[in-house]
């Protein structure tokens, strides 16, 4: 099977410089995380919580959501991130047919760990990603599973910041 990579749609002004500085990554799913089911798309409260994680940790976003698969989706996520004072995502995870999202995330890390000097990551998703990960224990230390109807919470923010505080956790 050939992996296809979604285009990021980010701009040069938001690109991460290749200065080899340690980098933390937040893998972002949108539906059920910043867009709670039954609520508004890109709900202001959940977007503020995401901004708290990004600003509090200095992490960059990699889009792992199904929103990454269309040009409209990538542009809308980028627009929403900037509207809430966050940098545009630096990339998207690859689309690997018949593979779970956890494998797509690990594939992206494997391909980019040295390029970006990645030292830690957190995956925000309403899917229990560790259940489908090849190494469940490893992935569990990096995954925050949100309640799809409430999306990100203040408790999730604290958990993410704690997870990202370790700078040598890959």
C-alpha positions, 0 to 999 in steps of 0.5 A: 500500500502506498501512503499518500500525504495530505497537503498542509495548506500552511504559509511560509510565515507559519513554517517552522524554521529548521534550526534544530531547536527541540520541538513539541507536537500536538496532533489535532483531531477536530471533531469531538475535540474542538468541535464537540458533537451537537455543538458549534464547529470550532467552539470558542471555549474548546479553541481557547483550551487548545490555545492554552495548550499551544501557548503554554507548551510552545508546541506546534500543531500537526493535523491528524483530523479527517479535516486534513483530507480536503483543501477546504478542510485544511484551509478552514482549520488554518483560518480557525487556528489563526482566528484564535491566535495560534500558528497554522499547523506545520503539517498533516499526518499521512493518510494510510488506507486501512490503518488506524490514526495512531499508526498514521501519527507514529508514521509521521513521527518516524518520518519527521523526528530528526527533521524537526528534532521532536522531543515530545508529543500529545495526540488530542482525539475523541478516539481511544488511540492507544487501543489501536497503537502497536505499542499501547503503553507508549501511546497511552503516555501521549494520548488525551481522549476527549469526550466527544460531546464536551470536547476539550476541557480544562482538565485536558489542558492541564493533562496535556501541559503536564505530558508536554513538560517532559522534553525527552519523551520520544 
